Each structure stands twice: as C-alpha cells, then as structure tokens.
Amino acid sequence: MNLKTVAAVGTAFGILGVGSAFATFARIESMGKNTTYIMDDVSIFDNPANINLYSNYLIGEFGPYTNNDMKAGGNVDPQHPNFGGIFAISLGDANNPDPRISIGGLFGRINTDLVQYLPDYVNGDNGTPTKVPETVTNFDGFLGGTLSNGNAWGLHVYIAQQDGGDKDEDGNYQVKKDAYASIVEAGGGMNFQFTNTFDLEASLSLARIQYGPEHHNFFDDGNFSWLIKSRAFFTLDAINGELVPALNLKFIDAPGLDEKHAQVGVGVNVALDRGFFWMGLDFIWNKRKAHDWLYDTETKTWTYDSRNDDNKRWDERSDIGGMISFGIERNIWWDWFVIRVGGQKSILYTDCNVNSKNEDKYKDGKYGICKEDGNFFTTNPLADGTSKDHIGFGFGINIEEKLKIDVTVAEDLLFRNPFQGEGRIFSRISATYSF
C-alpha cells in the first residue's frame, strides 16, 4: 500500500483496515498474539520505518494485568504502563505530503524480545546472589521520513537501564551499588513501495544486553546481538486481502548465554464484511547455549554465576517445529464496537545436551537450560494469561475514527464465582488518539 494513500485507506477501513489500521498491544493480544502478518502501529517496534504510516497520534496503556496470585477481594495495579506519540511534518504540498519527517517516543515499554535474556540474580566474586534490578528508563525513540516517491525510512533506539539503585519493600528507589542491568538497542528499517500491490520492508538492529553485579562499560566483553526482520505484502484481489511472507532472525550474545533463532512463515489477511481475518504458518528453529545459568525450582528464579566465566561448560538446547496463529475481529451491533478473538499454537521438538561436567551443580532442585540429556515435545503456554499463551479475546471501541480503545478480556472471566469478587476482568487496556 502506497504511503501517499494511507490516510484515505485508513478512513475507508477504520479499525478493520487490511493495510494500516491503528492498533494497540491489547488488540494484538486479543487477536492472534503477534503482528507478523498484519500492518498495524505495533509494527513500528519491528520496523521503525512504519512510524511514517502512523504519524500524528498518541498511544498509551495501563500495561499488562497478568497477576495469577489474586486473592478473593484483592487487587493489584497493572504493571509497566506506557505512553507516547508520533508527530510528522510534511515537506511537500497540498496534493502530495511527501517527503515528510516523523519523530516519536514512547516511555515505559518493556521490550519482551530482549528482557527475557536478563537473569533474576547474578553471583558475583563474593558468591552472594545479587538481584538483577528492574530497568527504569525504558524509552523508545524514533526518527523517520518518507522520500518523494513514497518509500519510507526509520531509525529506532531503545534504552532500558538501571545502575546503582533498586526498589525497597515500600516501592521506593534506594542506593544499591551492586544493582546493574542494561539493554540498549539501535537499528533502522526501510519500507519500499514498489507498486500499488507490492510492498517490501526490512529492518536491522544491534543490541547490547548486560547485567551486574558490578557496572559494565558499553564495550565490555564484546557481547552484541543482532536482530533481522523482513516481510512483504502482496495484494490479492481474489481474496480481498494480502499474502504476507515473513522472515525473523535473532543472534543473541549475552553473558553466559548464546542463542540463534530463525522463523520463516507465510500468512494472509482478508477484509470481511464488517470484519477482518488473518492466519499465519511459521517454521521455527532455535538453538540456545548457556553456561553457569542455574534455575532454582523452589524460588522459580534464574541465577547467572559470573565467577565461573573462565571455565565455560556449555549446555545446549535446540528446538525445531512450527506454529499456527490466527485472528479475527468484527463489528457487532454498532459501527463503533468491535469484538475480537484469536490464538496461536506451537509444536516444537526439543533436543537437550547437558555438559557432563555440570552434573555436580544440578542437584537440590537446581538445573540449567535442560535438566538432563533427552528429547521431548514443547508448546507455548496453554493458559497463563500472558501474551504468549493459546487464546485471546477482547473488544474495541472506535469514537469518530479519533479515539480508539482496545481491551483484552481476562481468559478466566466466565469461569469465576461472581459473588467472591475474585480475579480481574480485563488483562490489558490500550488506547490511541489520532489528530
């Protein structure tokens, strides 16, 4: 879809547009769990060039509400709220807004692609486990623009940092010199509009993942990670939608951890009567190596022992298989109300190879990335309320194509005792406002 016509298309399709609907994390979580095969504003984190499709709008949410330890009548605030916006300045004329410059920022987003590689604790030189603190800066910055021919470019930086402080029992930040965690990612992307029926986008990012207990300089240890993503949109009039092949590569290098990930797939998205549907099939290959990473079954935490970094005993785990995912949404009753449902299912064949020299560590309820040598099947979480489990359900409200509110409904809502006041009603609420 050509960038010059994106505004007209957005008006025509509203929140159900095939090409460039304004979306949110709640919409994606309710309708298939991933953004690979549809174009929406959440895709700006995969390819910063897409900020040029969603200029002049604000976005915000309370964050995920996935606490599964709720007591009857109890309440816990959602975690990690975030907000931000994207603004554009046209350098063209009234008939053609291109070229254009866009700038944006978001505060508070947790980059789940990278934060998963932070351990819970690190053993330092004195052997005492030090808790890895929660990062607090959590900032996404964007700069992008379009060329006179409609092609788009974008740059993105993500900074999540904590150095020398952590929360006490009352939730206040205090000095803790051993507390250190850092995630820095920088990259860029392009969105090429070859024809009115063929778009191609690609992005490349460099990331740096570090954790304590002591402070590290940016170039310490040389642990740098690469993330590559690409996809294409082919308009197919026969299905009133698009065919979308996609590629996702990760080369993660963090202290004590090495991971290579490849995901290749193809999907379709289709405009329905008062609705929208998408489906995707993916091939997945993942290989993780780790040394001196220990999981404690009693505390359910990961600890990295940095003291043994010179004596590397690598354990290896490889996963190969596939994933099917889908999402559907439809206006019901009123034009301003939409209901959504979607899900994903992965089946992976896992092979574990434990370094024999690590057997002395794996006792008393502790083990590494694998308990022992062997093969088995794995799948994504069945029903833990997170964005990675099987099924999602939600609804959206669209007010005059300006204010859009998306809600993910708690999966256990219909199976609870309504007279005990237990649990939560919604697990995520997001909103956008375009102007």
C-alpha positions as CSV (number, residue, x, y, z in Angstrom):
1,M,0.0,0.0,0.0
2,N,1.5,3.3,-1.1
3,L,2.2,5.8,1.7
4,K,0.6,8.6,-0.3
5,T,-2.8,6.8,0.1
6,V,-2.6,5.6,3.6
7,A,-4.8,8.3,5.0
8,A,-7.6,7.5,2.6
9,V,-7.3,3.8,3.2
10,G,-7.4,4.3,7.0
11,T,-10.6,6.3,6.7
12,A,-12.2,3.7,4.4
13,F,-11.5,0.7,6.6
14,G,-11.4,2.3,10.0
15,I,-10.1,-0.1,12.7
16,L,-10.8,-3.0,10.4
17,G,-8.4,-2.0,7.6
18,V,-6.3,-4.6,5.8
19,G,-3.4,-2.3,5.3
20,S,-2.8,0.2,8.1
21,A,-5.3,0.0,10.9
22,F,-4.5,1.9,14.1
23,A,-3.9,-0.9,16.6
24,T,-2.6,-1.5,20.1
25,F,-0.9,-4.1,22.2
26,A,-4.4,-5.1,23.5
27,R,-5.7,-5.5,20.0
28,I,-2.8,-7.8,19.1
29,E,-3.0,-9.8,22.3
30,S,-6.7,-10.4,21.7
31,M,-6.4,-11.2,18.1
32,G,-3.7,-13.8,17.4
33,K,-0.8,-12.8,19.7
34,N,1.6,-11.5,17.0
35,T,1.9,-8.7,14.4
36,T,3.8,-10.6,11.7
37,Y,1.0,-10.8,9.1
38,I,-0.9,-7.6,9.5
39,M,0.2,-3.9,9.3
40,D,-0.6,-2.0,12.5
41,D,1.1,0.6,14.7
42,V,2.7,-2.0,17.0
43,S,4.8,-3.0,14.0
44,I,6.9,0.2,14.5
45,F,8.9,-1.8,17.0
46,D,9.8,-4.3,14.4
47,N,10.4,-1.8,11.6
48,P,10.8,1.9,12.6
49,A,10.1,3.0,9.0
50,N,6.5,2.2,9.8
51,I,6.2,5.3,12.0
52,N,5.5,7.2,8.8
53,L,2.2,5.3,8.5
54,Y,1.0,6.4,12.0
55,S,2.1,10.0,12.4
56,N,0.2,12.5,14.5
57,Y,-1.3,10.2,17.1
58,L,-0.9,9.4,20.8
59,I,-0.8,6.0,22.4
60,G,-1.0,4.8,25.9
61,E,-2.0,1.9,28.1
62,F,-2.0,0.7,31.8
63,G,0.2,-2.2,31.0
64,P,-0.4,-6.0,31.3
65,Y,-2.5,-7.2,34.3
66,T,-1.5,-10.8,34.5
67,N,-1.0,-11.5,38.2
68,N,-2.2,-15.1,38.8
69,D,-2.0,-14.9,42.6
70,M,-5.0,-12.8,43.1
71,K,-6.9,-13.3,46.4
72,A,-10.7,-13.0,46.7
73,G,-11.5,-9.4,47.0
74,G,-7.9,-8.4,46.4
75,N,-6.5,-6.0,43.8
76,V,-3.1,-5.3,42.2
77,D,-2.3,-2.5,39.9
78,P,-1.3,-3.4,36.3
79,Q,2.4,-3.4,35.7
80,H,4.5,-1.3,33.2
81,P,2.2,1.4,32.0
82,N,3.5,3.3,28.9
83,F,2.6,6.3,26.8
84,G,4.0,8.2,23.8
85,G,3.3,9.7,20.4
86,I,4.4,10.2,16.9
87,F,4.4,13.5,15.1
88,A,5.1,14.4,11.4
89,I,6.0,17.5,9.4
90,S,5.2,17.5,5.7
91,L,7.8,18.9,3.3
92,G,5.5,18.5,0.3
93,D,2.4,20.4,-0.9
94,A,-1.3,20.0,-0.5
95,N,-1.5,17.4,-3.3
96,N,1.4,15.3,-2.1
97,P,2.6,15.3,1.6
98,D,5.8,13.5,0.7
99,P,8.6,14.0,1.5
100,R,7.9,14.0,5.2
101,I,9.8,13.9,8.5
102,S,8.4,12.0,11.5
103,I,9.6,11.9,15.1
104,G,8.3,9.9,18.1
105,G,8.9,8.5,21.5
106,L,7.4,6.0,24.0
107,F,8.0,5.8,27.7
108,G,7.7,2.6,29.8
109,R,7.5,-0.2,27.2
110,I,9.2,-3.4,28.2
111,N,11.0,-5.0,25.2
112,T,10.0,-8.6,25.7
113,D,12.2,-9.7,22.9
114,L,15.3,-8.7,24.9
115,V,14.3,-8.6,28.5
116,Q,13.8,-12.3,28.5
117,Y,17.6,-12.7,28.5
118,L,18.1,-11.0,31.9
119,P,18.5,-13.4,34.8
120,D,16.9,-12.9,38.1
121,Y,20.1,-13.0,40.1
122,V,23.9,-12.8,39.5
123,N,26.6,-14.4,41.6
124,G,29.5,-12.0,42.0
125,D,33.0,-12.5,43.2
126,N,31.9,-12.9,46.9
127,G,29.5,-15.7,45.9
128,T,26.4,-13.8,47.2
129,P,23.5,-13.7,44.8
130,T,22.7,-10.1,43.8
131,K,19.2,-9.4,42.4
132,V,19.2,-8.0,38.9
133,P,17.1,-4.8,39.2
134,E,14.2,-3.8,37.1
135,T,15.2,-1.3,34.4
136,V,13.6,2.1,34.7
137,T,14.5,4.3,31.8
138,N,12.6,2.1,29.2
139,F,12.5,4.6,26.4
140,D,11.8,4.1,22.7
141,G,13.0,6.9,20.4
142,F,12.1,7.2,16.7
143,L,13.1,9.3,13.7
144,G,11.9,8.7,10.2
145,G,10.7,10.1,7.0
146,T,9.4,9.5,3.5
147,L,11.0,10.2,0.2
148,S,9.3,12.0,-2.7
149,N,8.4,8.6,-4.2
150,G,6.7,7.4,-1.1
151,N,9.4,5.0,0.2
152,A,9.9,5.3,3.9
153,W,12.9,5.0,6.3
154,G,13.2,5.0,10.0
155,L,15.6,4.8,12.9
156,H,14.9,3.5,16.4
157,V,16.7,3.4,19.7
158,Y,15.6,1.6,22.9
159,I,17.3,2.2,26.3
160,A,16.4,0.3,29.4
161,Q,18.8,0.9,32.3
162,Q,19.4,0.7,36.0
163,D,22.7,1.4,37.6
164,G,23.2,1.6,41.3
165,G,19.7,1.5,42.7
166,D,16.7,-0.7,43.3
167,K,13.3,-0.7,45.0
168,D,12.9,-1.3,48.7
169,E,10.0,-3.1,50.3
170,D,7.9,0.1,50.1
171,G,8.5,0.5,46.4
172,N,10.9,3.5,46.8
173,Y,14.2,3.6,45.0
174,Q,17.3,3.4,47.2
175,V,21.0,3.2,46.6
176,K,22.2,-0.4,45.9
177,K,25.7,-0.2,44.4
178,D,25.7,-3.8,43.1
179,A,22.4,-3.4,41.2
180,Y,23.0,-3.2,37.4
181,A,21.0,-4.1,34.3
182,S,21.2,-2.6,30.8
183,I,19.5,-3.2,27.5
184,V,20.4,-0.9,24.6
185,E,19.1,-1.5,21.0
186,A,19.6,0.7,17.9
187,G,18.6,0.0,14.4
188,G,16.9,1.1,11.2
189,G,14.5,0.0,8.6
190,M,13.0,0.7,5.2
191,N,9.6,0.3,3.7
192,F,9.7,0.1,-0.1
193,Q,6.5,0.8,-2.1
194,F,7.3,-0.9,-5.4
195,T,3.8,-0.9,-6.8
196,N,0.3,-0.4,-5.5
197,T,0.1,-4.2,-5.0
198,F,3.6,-5.0,-3.6
199,D,5.4,-3.6,-0.5
200,L,8.6,-4.8,1.0
201,E,10.0,-3.9,4.4
202,A,13.2,-4.8,6.2
203,S,14.9,-3.8,9.4
204,L,18.3,-4.5,11.2
205,S,19.1,-3.8,14.9
206,L,22.1,-4.1,17.1
207,A,21.5,-4.8,20.8
208,R,23.7,-4.8,23.9
209,I,22.5,-6.9,26.9
210,Q,24.4,-6.5,30.2
211,Y,23.8,-7.3,33.9
212,G,25.7,-7.0,37.1
213,P,26.5,-7.4,39.8
214,E,29.1,-4.7,39.0
215,H,28.8,-1.9,36.4
216,H,29.9,-2.6,32.9
217,N,31.2,-0.3,30.2
218,F,29.3,-0.4,26.9
219,F,32.0,-2.4,25.1
220,D,32.9,-4.8,28.0
221,D,33.0,-8.4,27.0
222,G,32.0,-7.8,23.4
223,N,28.5,-9.3,23.8
224,F,26.5,-7.8,20.9
225,S,23.3,-9.2,19.5
226,W,21.7,-8.8,16.0
227,L,18.0,-8.8,15.1
228,I,16.9,-9.0,11.4
229,K,13.3,-8.8,10.3
230,S,11.7,-8.7,6.8
231,R,8.3,-9.2,5.3
232,A,6.4,-8.4,2.1
233,F,2.8,-7.6,1.3
234,F,1.2,-8.8,-2.0
235,T,-2.3,-7.6,-2.6
236,L,-4.6,-10.4,-3.9
237,D,-7.9,-9.2,-5.3
238,A,-9.1,-12.8,-5.4
239,I,-9.2,-13.0,-1.6
240,N,-9.8,-9.2,-1.0
241,G,-6.6,-9.2,1.1
242,E,-2.9,-9.7,1.1
243,L,-0.4,-12.6,1.0
244,V,2.5,-12.0,3.5
245,P,5.8,-13.9,3.6
246,A,8.0,-13.1,6.5
247,L,11.5,-13.7,8.0
248,N,12.7,-13.2,11.5
249,L,16.3,-13.9,12.6
250,K,18.0,-13.3,16.0
251,F,21.6,-13.8,17.0
252,I,21.7,-13.2,20.8
253,D,25.0,-12.9,22.7
254,A,24.7,-12.1,26.4
255,P,26.9,-13.0,29.4
256,G,26.8,-16.8,29.7
257,L,24.2,-17.1,27.0
258,D,24.2,-17.6,23.3
259,E,21.0,-18.0,21.2
260,K,20.3,-18.3,17.4
261,H,16.7,-18.1,16.2
262,A,15.2,-18.4,12.8
263,Q,11.5,-18.1,12.0
264,V,10.1,-18.2,8.4
265,G,6.5,-18.1,7.5
266,V,3.7,-17.1,5.3
267,G,0.3,-15.7,6.1
268,V,-2.8,-14.0,4.7
269,N,-5.0,-11.2,5.9
270,V,-8.5,-10.7,4.5
271,A,-11.1,-8.0,4.7
272,L,-14.5,-9.4,5.5
273,D,-18.0,-7.9,5.7
274,R,-17.7,-5.6,8.7
275,G,-14.7,-7.5,9.8
276,F,-11.1,-8.7,9.3
277,F,-9.3,-12.1,9.4
278,W,-5.7,-13.2,9.3
279,M,-3.9,-16.5,9.6
280,G,-0.2,-17.5,9.5
281,L,2.0,-20.6,9.4
282,D,5.6,-20.5,10.7
283,F,8.6,-22.7,10.7
284,I,10.7,-22.2,13.8
285,W,14.3,-23.2,14.6
286,N,16.0,-22.1,17.8
287,K,19.3,-23.1,19.4
288,R,20.3,-21.9,22.9
289,K,23.7,-22.5,24.6
290,A,24.3,-21.4,28.2
291,H,27.0,-21.9,30.9
292,D,26.7,-21.2,34.6
293,W,22.9,-20.5,34.3
294,L,21.0,-22.2,37.1
295,Y,17.2,-22.5,37.7
296,D,16.0,-22.9,41.2
297,T,12.7,-24.9,41.4
298,E,12.0,-23.6,44.9
299,T,12.3,-19.9,44.2
300,K,11.5,-20.2,40.5
301,T,14.4,-17.9,39.6
302,W,17.4,-17.9,37.2
303,T,20.9,-17.2,38.5
304,Y,23.9,-16.5,36.4
305,D,27.3,-17.3,38.2
306,S,29.7,-14.8,36.7
307,R,32.5,-16.2,38.8
308,N,32.9,-19.2,36.5
309,D,33.0,-17.3,33.3
310,D,36.6,-18.5,32.5
311,N,35.5,-22.2,33.0
312,K,32.8,-22.4,30.4
313,R,30.8,-25.6,30.4
314,W,28.1,-25.1,27.8
315,D,24.7,-26.8,27.9
316,E,22.8,-26.9,24.6
317,R,19.1,-26.9,23.8
318,S,17.7,-26.9,20.2
319,D,14.0,-26.6,19.2
320,I,12.6,-27.2,15.8
321,G,8.9,-27.2,14.7
322,G,6.1,-24.9,13.6
323,M,3.4,-22.6,14.7
324,I,-0.1,-21.7,13.5
325,S,-1.8,-18.5,14.5
326,F,-4.9,-16.6,13.6
327,G,-7.0,-13.6,14.5
328,I,-10.5,-12.3,13.6
329,E,-12.5,-9.2,14.5
330,R,-15.9,-8.0,13.5
331,N,-18.2,-5.1,14.2
332,I,-21.3,-6.2,16.0
333,W,-24.5,-4.2,17.0
334,W,-22.9,-0.8,16.3
335,D,-20.3,0.5,13.9
336,W,-18.2,1.8,16.8
337,F,-18.0,-1.6,18.6
338,V,-15.8,-4.5,17.5
339,I,-15.2,-7.9,19.1
340,R,-12.0,-9.9,18.6
341,V,-10.7,-13.4,19.2
342,G,-7.5,-15.2,18.2
343,G,-4.8,-17.6,19.2
344,Q,-1.6,-19.4,18.4
345,K,-0.3,-22.9,18.8
346,S,3.3,-24.0,18.5
347,I,4.6,-27.6,18.5
348,L,8.4,-27.9,18.8
349,Y,10.7,-30.9,19.0
350,T,13.3,-30.2,21.6
351,D,16.7,-31.8,22.0
352,C,18.8,-31.3,25.2
353,N,22.5,-31.9,25.6
354,V,23.9,-31.3,29.1
355,N,27.6,-30.9,29.7
356,S,28.7,-33.9,31.8
357,K,30.9,-31.6,33.9
358,N,27.8,-29.7,35.1
359,E,26.1,-32.7,36.8
360,D,27.6,-31.8,40.1
361,K,25.7,-28.4,40.0
362,Y,22.3,-29.9,39.0
363,K,21.1,-31.1,42.4
364,D,19.0,-29.8,45.3
365,G,16.3,-28.6,42.9
366,K,18.6,-26.8,40.6
367,Y,19.3,-27.3,36.9
368,G,20.4,-25.4,33.8
369,I,18.6,-24.8,30.5
370,C,17.9,-28.6,30.5
371,K,17.6,-31.0,33.4
372,E,19.4,-33.8,31.5
373,D,20.0,-35.2,28.1
374,G,17.0,-36.2,26.1
375,N,14.2,-35.3,23.6
376,F,10.7,-34.2,24.1
377,F,7.9,-32.0,22.6
378,T,7.1,-28.5,23.8
379,T,4.4,-25.9,23.1
380,N,3.6,-22.3,24.1
381,P,1.9,-21.7,27.5
382,L,-1.7,-23.1,27.5
383,A,-3.5,-20.6,29.7
384,D,-1.3,-18.4,31.9
385,G,-2.9,-15.1,30.9
386,T,0.2,-13.8,29.1
387,S,0.5,-12.6,25.5
388,K,2.2,-15.9,24.5
389,D,-0.5,-18.4,25.6
390,H,-3.0,-20.1,23.3
391,I,-6.2,-18.0,23.2
392,G,-7.1,-14.3,23.4
393,F,-10.4,-12.5,23.5
394,G,-11.3,-8.8,23.6
395,F,-13.2,-5.9,22.2
396,G,-12.6,-2.4,20.9
397,I,-14.4,1.0,20.8
398,N,-13.9,3.5,18.0
399,I,-15.1,7.0,18.5
400,E,-15.2,9.1,15.3
401,E,-12.0,7.5,13.9
402,K,-10.1,9.5,16.5
403,L,-10.2,7.9,19.9
404,K,-9.8,4.1,19.9
405,I,-9.8,1.9,23.0
406,D,-8.9,-1.7,22.9
407,V,-9.5,-4.2,25.7
408,T,-8.2,-7.7,26.4
409,V,-10.6,-9.7,28.5
410,A,-9.3,-11.9,31.2
411,E,-9.4,-15.5,30.0
412,D,-11.0,-16.9,33.2
413,L,-13.7,-14.2,33.4
414,L,-16.6,-16.5,32.6
415,F,-15.4,-19.3,34.9
416,R,-15.2,-17.5,38.2
417,N,-17.6,-17.1,41.1
418,P,-19.0,-13.6,40.6
419,F,-20.0,-13.4,44.3
420,Q,-16.5,-13.7,45.7
421,G,-15.0,-10.6,43.9
422,E,-12.0,-12.6,42.8
423,G,-9.6,-12.1,40.0
424,R,-9.6,-9.5,37.3
425,I,-12.0,-8.6,34.5
426,F,-9.5,-7.3,31.9
427,S,-5.9,-8.1,31.4
428,R,-4.9,-5.1,29.2
429,I,-6.4,-1.8,28.2
430,S,-4.8,0.3,25.4
431,A,-5.8,3.5,23.6
432,T,-4.8,5.7,20.7
433,Y,-5.8,9.2,19.7
434,S,-5.2,10.5,16.2
435,F,-5.3,14.1,15.3
